[in-house]
Amino acid sequence: MSIDFKQELKSEQNQNVSEYINKVLSLIEKEEINEVEAAWITKETVDGFREHVNPGFLEYRKTVTEGGQFAAVEWSDNGSCFKDVNGKEYIDCLGGFGIYNVGHRNPKVVKAVTDQLKRQALHSQDLLDPLRAMLAKILADITPGDLKYAFFTNSGTESVEAALKLAKMYSERTTFISTTRAFHGKSLGSLSGTAKGMFRKPFLPLIPGFRHVPFGDIDMMRKTFEVCAAVGEDVAAVLLEPIQGEGGIILPPEGYLKQVRELCDQYGSLLIFDEVQTGMGRTGKMFAAELYEVVPDIICLAKAFGGGVMPAGAVVATENVFKSWFDNPFMHTTTFGGNPLACAAAIATIGVLIEEKLPERAAEVGAYFLEELKKAAKGHEDKVQEIRGQGLMIGIEFHQDEIGYEVSKGMFDRGILVAGTLINSKTIRIEPALTISYEEVNKVVNTLKEVLEHING
């Protein structure tokens, strides 16, 4: 093949790509799309997932949706809901795995990001960027106890990674205790703390030094501390979700977290709270640590931290722990963590949570939601094993995985998005926006009741 022919072919390919890009951008620009455009978007999306993203996701969608609903393509969102390309509206009770605490496209968060975008999108990396300093100050003010210094990330798994590195530098110990049913992320360090074998096995060996004990079993936690001390493998930190999210919305036994705190103090170990899912008002307090009156040495945030508009996360630690990074602030870095757009979104998000008292609202609406769901499940004890939760973090556990799939299908077909948890397939989560209305709550409850009546146990 001649050089001229290759160049001609490349030029034609670039032209085709440019035309495709322009078509996509023109659709993004439109406030409304017609049926023909919606059909084109759906086809391109399904084909793209099959050929260029991951065909496995299409197969997963077929297991949790009725008929052709597997090809539902989301296109717009607002408040507690989103719409697909055909205009069908869904109440979002999955909430992007808990990112929409202040609602979909909260106008105050969108405005903050848009205003910042007009001025500067990303920072130079070398000068002092103001919003990072301001957000860190706000976090020092609102986090429990004497948590003071913040490092910003892009996601939950990055927050956990940073916390693990902080703990290692603090004491030079290398043993970590995590728990069964824990989920802390899927990058190698955080995956070492995650409990589900399916996610872990292909990547073994993971980071050495991790031990898992049953969540809620303080005696086993104590024995593990004792054994680690006896064999010279002192514990650097305990890594815990105050309420396990992906494990199936598992609440800790009474007094458990305080007892873990006491063990950490006794053995000179740090306590890391992974509040990626429980933080930012979800459980009825700004942070779940406040619910249980326990102050960790390090707290990990993400998901809702960016207001459902920007990917954003943070690790906040005490000065005593964080100071190991003072001598060399480049020991742990990230290109995009703490960028101006993400910081603007987080600052606005915290403002909305405080001004609109959304944590308090989550406690109030969550209590109502939980009670109504339990009423809806009465008479279906052969299908529903337990309904539990705290604030607007609710889990519905079924006796069998298959029932959970059928319930998810039935609810999605009726305009309610729910999904199973990653560690416990028998449990579907209810994690809507903290702004969800009582009318929407009632619709979700009535839909669950209808679906339960139509499926076999």
N, C-alpha and C positions, 0 to 999 in steps of 0.2 A: 504494500500500500504506500503510495507516494506521500511525501510531506504535504503537498498542496491539498491532496484529497483528505488527509487527516485533519488539516486545518479547516477545510470546508465543512467536514462532518462535525467538528467541534463547534464551529460557528452556528451551524444549524441546531445543534443540541442546546447551546446557550440561548438561542432565540426561542426555542420551545419552552425552556425553563423560565425565561423572562415572561413569556405570555401566560404561563401557568401561574406564576407569582402575581402578576397583575390581576388575574381573575380572582385569585384568593383575596388579595388586598381590597379589591372592589366589593367583595361580599362582606368583608369585615367592616367596611365603611358604611354599609347600608343599615338603616334602623330596622327595616322590615325586608324579608325575602319572600319570594313567591314559591308556588308549589314545584315548579321546574327546578328552581335553584336549590330548594330543599332536597329534592330527589338527587340532584348532582352531588350535593354535599354528603348525603348519606352514602351514596355509592363510593365516592372517593375515600370517605372515612373507613368504610368496611374493607375496601380493597387495600388501602394503605396499611391498616392494622394487619391484614393477612400477609401482605407482601413485604412490608418494610418496618413494622413495629414489633408485633408478636402475635402470631395466629392463636396462641394459647389463650389470649385474653378473650377472643371471640368465643372459644369453646366454653370458657368460664361463664360468659354472659348468657350462653344458651342454657346453662344449668340453673340460673337464678331468675329467669324471665320466661314469660309465656310467649309462645309462638314467635312472631317476627319482632317482638319487643327487644330481642337481643341487640338489634341494630339501632336502638334509640340513640340519637346523637344530641348531646346537650348543646345549646346555642346561646342562651341568655339566662340571666338570673336577677333576682331582686328580693330583698326581705328574707323570708323563710323558704323561698321557693326557687325553682329553676324551670326553664321551658326547653323542650327539645326543638329540633328544626321545623317540626310540623305544628308547633304552637301548643302542644299539650303541656299542661303545667303539673308539676310534681311538688309536693311538700317534702323538703329535704330533711329526713331524719338520720341520714348518714353524716351529713355536714362535712364532707371531705375528710372523714375520720376525725372530725372535731375541730375544723379550722374556722368555721363561720360563727364564732361566738357573738359577734356584733352584727350578724346578718350578712346576707349576700350583697356585695357592693354597697356597703354602708356609705352614705354620701359624704360624711365627714372624713372618713378614711380615704375615699377616692379623691376628695378635694385636696387633702394634704399631699398625697402622692402626685397629683396633677400639678399642684403649685410648685412642688419641689422639682418636678421634671422640667418645668419651664425655666428653672434657674440652673440646675445641674443634676444630671442623672447619676453618675458615678464619681467617686472621689479619686484623687491622684495617687493615693496610697502612702504618700510621703509627708504631706502637710497635715495640719491638725484639722480634722473635719468636725464641724460644730455639733451636728445632730447626734453623732455618736456620744459625745461628752454629755449632751443634754439628756439623752435617753438613759445613759448609765446613771446619772444623778436621780432621775425619776425612779428607776428600778431600786436604787439604794433606799429611796424613801418608802416604797410600797411593799418591798419584800420583807418577810418576817425577820425578827432578831437583828443581828449585826451584819447581815449580808451587805456587802459594800461595793465590790469591784465586779465589773461585767466584761465579758468577752462575747462578741456577737458572731452568730453563725447563720447558715442558710436553712437548716433543717434540724429535726429532732436528733437524728443519728449523729450529726456533727456536734450537737450540744453534748451528747453523752460522751463522744470521743474526747472532747475538750475536758470534760469533767474527769475522765479516767486519767488523762495526762497530768492534770493539775494534782490529782491525788497521789500519783506516782512521784512527782517532783517534790511534793510537800514532805513526804516521809522516806522516800526511796524504798518503801515496801512494795511488794508485787502481788500480794494475795487480795482477791476481791470476793466478796460474798454477794451472790444474787439469789433469786428465788425461782421455784418452779412456777410455770405459767407466766413468767415475766416476758415483756417485750420492750426492748430498748433500742431497736434499730437493726439494720442489716449490713452495715459496714463492719469490717473485721473485729474492731474493738468492741463496738456495741453489740454485735452478734454474739460475742463471747459471753455477754451478760444475758442475752435473750435465751429463752428456755426451750423453744420448740425444736425437736430433733430434725424435723423435715427441713427447716431452714439452715440448720447447723451442719448436718452430716456431709453434704457435698464439699464443705470448705474446711473440714478438720485436717490438721490440728489448728485450732484458733489461738488466740492470745493465751499463753499459759498463766496459771495462777487463779483461774476462776473456779469457784465452788458454788453449787446450787443447793439450797435447802428449801423445804416446803414453805410457801408463803403462809404466814400466820402462826407458824410453829416456833414459839419463842424458845422452847427447850432445845430444839435442834439447832437453832441459831446460837444459843449459849454454848452448847457442846462443840459446835464447829469453831467458835472463837477459842475455846479451851484447847482443842486439839491443835489448831494452827499455832497457838502460842507455845505449846509443848514441843512441837517439832521445829521451831524456829522459823515458821512461815507466818509471821505476824500479819494481821489483816490491815491492808491499806485503807479500805473503805467498804462499806455496805452500800449497794446500789439497789434502790427500791422505788417502785411506783406506790405512792400513798394509797391509791385505789388502782387495782390492776385493770387496764383498759382492754387490751387485746386478749388478755387471759379470760375475759368473759364478764367484765364489770364486777370484780371481786373486791368486796370491802374488807378491810382488816378487822380482826377481832378487837374487842374493846381493850384498850391499853397496850396493844401490841407495838405500835410505833414508838410510844414513849419508852417501852422496855428496850427496843432496839437502840434508841438514842442513849439510854443508860449503859448498854453494853459497849457501844462505840466509845463513850467517855471513859469507861473502865479500862479498856484495852488501848486507848490512844489512837483509835481509828476514826476516820471521817464518815459522816453520813451524807450520802448523795440522794436527793429526791429527784426522781425523773418525773417532772410535772408537765411534760410535753403535751399530754392529753388532759390532765386534771387542772392545769393552770388557767389563768385568765378568766376566772369567774365560773367555770363550768360546774363546779360542785356546790355552789352556793356561797363560797368565799373566793376572794381573788386568787388564793392559792390553797390547795387542799391541806397543806401544812398547818394552816390556821385552824382548820376544822378539828384537827387532832392535837393542837397546841404543842407542836413539835417544831423546833427550828433546826434545819439541816445545816451542814457546813457548806454545801454546794447545792444549788437548785438548777435544774435544766428546763428550759422553756423552748417552745417552737409552736407549730400548728397555728393556733389562734393568735399567736403573738403578732403576726403580720396583718391581722384584721381581715383575713380572707382575701386580701388584695395583693400582698407581696409575700414571697417566701422569706421568712425571718425567724431567727432563733437567738437564744442567749444562754449563757452560763453566768450565774451570779454566785460569788463566793465571799467568805469573810476575808478581811485583810490578811489575817494570819496565814490562811491557805493560799491566797492569790499572790502574796509577796514573792513566792519562788520565781515568778515571771518578771519581777521588777528589774533585775539586773540585766536581763536580755528579753525585751518585749517581742523579739522575733523567734522565740522558742516554739511558739504555736501561732500560725497565721492563716488567713483565708483571704482570697482576692475579693470576694463579693460580700462576705459577712460584714454587717454594719454599714452597708452602703447607704447613701443619703435617702434613696427611695424607700428602702426597708425601714430605716429609722423613722422617717416621716410617718409611715404607715403604723408602726408600733406606738409612736407617741400619740397619734390620733386615736388609736384603738384603746389605749389606757385611759385617755380622756373620756371616750364614750362610755367605757365600763364604769368609770367613777361617776360621771355626770348623770347618766341614766340609771344608775344603781342596778346594773345588770346582774352582778353576783347575787344580790338580794332577790332580784326577780327570779333568777335561776332556782334559788331555794324554794320560793313560793310556788312557782309554776311547776317545778319538778315534783314537789310533794303532791300536788293535785294530779299531775300526769301519772305518777306512780300508783296512786290509789285507784284512779279510773282504769288503768291498764289491768290491775289486779281484779277489779270488778268484771271487766270484759272477759277475763280468762276463767271466771267461775263456771263450773260445769264442763270445763275442758282439761281437767287435771290429768286425763290420759294422754294429753299432748303437751301441756305446759308444765314444766317441772318447778320453775321458780321465776318470779319477777322481782328484781332487786335494783337498787341504785341510790344515787346521792345527787341532789340537784338535778340538772338536766343531763346526767350521765346514767343511763338506764339500760339494763340488760334483760332480755327475755330468753330464758333457757328452756329448751325443749328436751324431751326424753331421747330423741333421735335426731341426727344430722338432717335426715331426709325431711322431717317435719319443718325444721328451720328453713330449708330450701323452698319448700312448698309455700310457707307463709311469706317469705321474701318475694316469691313469684306473684302470689295473689295480691300482695299489697302494692307491688310495683305496677301491676296491671291496672290497679285502681287509683294510681296517681300518688303513691307514697313510696319514697325511696328509703329502704333500710338495707342492712347487710350484716353478714356474720362477722365475728371477731377472728383475728388471724390465728390465735392460739387455740381457741375453743369454738369449733365449728357448730356446736349445738346452740350457741348463743347469738342472737341478733342484737344489735345495739340501737338505741334511740338516743341520738345526740344532735338535736336540732339547734338552730340559732337560739340564743338566749332571748331573742326578741319575739319568738313564736307566740302567736295569739292564742287565747283560750279557745276560740272558734276552730283554729287549726288543730289544736290539741284534741278537741272533741272529734274532729274528723278522723284523725289518726286512730283514736280509740275505737270509734265505730267501725272503721275499716278492719281493724284487727279482729273485732268481734265477728264481723261478717265472714272474714277469711277463715277463722277457726271453725265456723259452722259449716263451711263448704269442703273441708279437707278431712280425710280419714286419719285417725290416730294410729 
